[in-house]
């Protein structure tokens, strides 16, 4: 049995308690064996702690959403963006990353990423193989990108 540093155990506890993940998912992400995770989580009552911590996780998601909306609205309206809001959002995103999306959010994100990658590759290909085609395509790239963002919630 290998010993894990305290920060690994704290991350595992946060995954189970604050983010509501299963012991299996937390074990996979942290590298702690499932049996050790269940044993420690059971002795420390992680599952019983979920109720209050899940509301805290939901609160963090809400704060991040409000900051992102504030920044987006300022940018969209041509106003100055509050640097403290940007800093706060950056720090919250680092501390509470949204790395697990549900299925309906994940599919559009993957589709958008694939389309963006295809566009980048197409431009690179045309740059070396057909500059006339690239010149004809260039006026449409911004509109295409804006349409993708609108369609996929970018």
N, C-alpha and C positions, 0 to 999 in steps of 0.2 A: 504494500500500500504506500503510495507516495504522498508526501505532505504538500499541501497547497498553501501559498502565502495568504495572509488575511485579506488582501484586496481581491483575490479570486473568490474567496468565500463571500465577501461583501457583494461582489458583482452577481454571484449566483443567487444570493438572498434578494437583491433588488429585482432580478429577472422574475423570480417566483412571486415575491410579495408585491412589489410596486408595479411591475408590468403584467402581472397575471399569467406568466408563461407556465407551462407544465414543467415538472421536474425533468422530464425527458429533454425538452428544448433547452432548459438551463444547463443540463449536463453536456449536451452537444456543443453549446456555445462556449462553456467555460473549461471543458476538458476534465471536469470532476466526474468520477464514476457515478452512475445513476444510484447505486445502492448507498454510497457515501452521502450523496446529496439528500436522498430520502431520509436516511438515518439522522443527519444533522438537522434538516428541515423539520422533521417530526419532533425531535427533542427541543427545538427552539420555537415550535409552533408557527412556522411560516404561513401555513394555509389559513390559520385563524387570524393572522395579521392582515390578510389581503383586503378586507372590506375598507378599512380606513386608508390604507396605502393606495388602493386603486382610485379612490376619490382624489388623492393627492396627485397621482399620475394624470388623471383626467384634468385636474386643475392646471398642471404644467402644460398639457397640450392646448388648453384654452388660452393660457397666457401667450404661448408661442403663436397661436393663430391670430390673436389680437395684435401682437407686435408686427407680424407679417402683413396684416391688413393695413395697419397704420403706415408702414413703409411703402407698401404698394400704392396706397391712395395718394401719398405725398408725391411719389414718382409720377403717377399717372396724371396728376393735376399740375405738374411742373413746379411744385413747391420744394423747399429745402427739406431734406430728410434729416430727422433728429438722430445725430450720431449715437446718442445714448440708447435709442431704441435698437439701432443696428448692433451695437455692442451687446445689449441684453439678449437679443435674439440669437446672436452668434454663441454666446456663452450657454444659453439654455439648450441650443441645438447640440452643442458639444456634450453637455451633461445629460440630456434626455433625448437621444437621437430617435427619430421615427424610423427605425430600421425594419419594422414589421408592419406590412400593410395587408389589409384584407384582400381577398381575391378580386373584388371589383375595382380596387385601386391599383393593384399590381399589374393587371393585364394592360390597361392603357399606358402605364408608365413604361412597360417593356416594349409595347408597340411604338411609342413615341421615340424611345431610345434607338430602336432598330431603324426607324425611318430617318432619324437624324444621322445615324452612322452611315446609312446607305447614301444619303445626300452628300456627306463629306467625302465618301469614297468616289461617288460619281463626279464631283467637282475635281478631285485629284486626278481621276482617269482622264477627264476631258482636258484638263490643263496640259497633259502630255500627249494626248492622242488626237484631239480635235478642238483647237482653240476657237474655231468659228462656232461650233455648237455651244461651247462655254459662253461665248459672247452673247449668243441668242438666249441662253438660259439665265444669265445673270440678272436681268431686270425682274425676273419672276421669283427669285429665291426669297426675298424678304416677305413677299405676300404669301408664299408657300409656308414659310416658317410661322408666320402669324396665324395662318389657318390651322396648322397643326397644334399650336399652343392653345388656340380657342377650342378646338375639338377635343383635346386631351387634357384640358385643365392645366396647361403649363404655366 
